[in-house]
Each structure stands twice: as C-alpha cells, then as structure tokens.
C-alpha cells in the first residue's frame, strides 16, 4: 500500500463502522478467517475475536512492523474468507496505489472470499486534498466502485459497503 502522502493521522482508535454494517448484513459467522487491511489501531481484529469468534489479523504498513505484516501475509495468503478495507481507499492519494491495495486484498482471499469496503466520505465534494490529519479523497462510496471493479469485476454496493467476491481465475 504505497502512497505519497502519509495518512497515519487519519486512523481513529475505535471500532470501525464496517463492523456494524457487516453485522447488519449477517456477514460475521464464527470460524471465519480474515485480514483487516489498513487496520490502524487494529481494534476490529480484537472486536471480531471477542464478539463474533472470528479470526482476523491486522495488516498495515504505516502501523505495523514489516515482520508483523510479513507474518500476516504468509499466514493468510489465499487463505482468507474475507478482507476488510475500512476507511483505507479514501486516504490513498493515487489511483495506481489504490489499485495496488485492492490487488493486495485480493491476494489474501481464497476463491469465493469476500472483500468488504467502506470509506470516510468527508464532505463528499470530491475535491481530494491534504487535511490536518492526512490525505482525504472526499468522495462518495459509489465513486470507488469503478476502481474496485478493475480488480473485482463483480463488485456491488450494498448496505453502505462495497462488497466483492474473489472469483476463480
């Protein structure tokens, strides 16, 4: 996940909204295995373990060590039932870097695995810019759908998320 602007300051020490959105969609089931890509403070992984009996590892080049991220990569490569990208695409300042992040997400998923994406829409004006905390795209969720479909052609918006499945290649 490369980006020219550091957006480490955009992370919040809270359970991300993706948890409740996926819960409303009845996505969480005991025994699932996944990766929270761009985990920041890594609150989602622990919450999923404690509340849903779901195994989830956080991966984040800005918040986790290279050793930690390598461990997650080799443990979860093509072995994940799900990958979450919660408020990640909106803090990456280039389309190429967002596509690289989506490709990394795909590499974690096993065939039939699910990508779940949420974004912070900011003021929704679509004027991308540096903020006091870091880069923000200020785009609506649906505005990311075309980019997600470059990597996950069947991606759809549903329940305040972009949801996609890794198809057989």
HUCOR-V919655 format. One record per backbone hydrogen bond with DSSP energy under -0.5 kcal/mol. NH is the residue of the N-H (numbers start at 1). CO is the residue of the C=O. If there is no record, write none. Layout:
# HUCOR-V919655
nh:co
NH:CO
NH:CO
This chain:
# HUCOR-V919655
nh:co
9:133
10:7
11:8
14:12
19:16
20:16
21:17
22:18
23:19
24:20
25:21
26:23
27:22
31:53
32:29
34:55
35:82
36:57
37:35
37:84
38:36
38:59
39:36
39:59
42:39
46:42
47:43
48:44
49:45
50:46
51:47
52:48
53:48
53:49
54:48
55:32
56:54
57:34
59:36
64:60
69:65
70:66
71:67
72:68
73:69
74:70
75:71
76:72
77:73
78:107
79:76
79:108
80:108
81:33
82:33
83:114
84:35
85:116
87:85
87:118
88:118
91:88
92:89
93:91
98:94
99:95
100:96
101:97
102:98
103:99
104:100
105:101
106:102
107:103
108:104
108:105
109:105
110:80
112:166
113:110
114:81
115:164
116:83
117:162
118:85
121:119
124:121
126:138
128:126
129:136
131:134
136:129
137:90
143:140
144:141
145:142
148:144
149:145
150:146
150:147
151:147
151:148
152:148
155:152
156:163
158:161
161:158
162:117
163:156
163:161
164:115
166:113
167:165
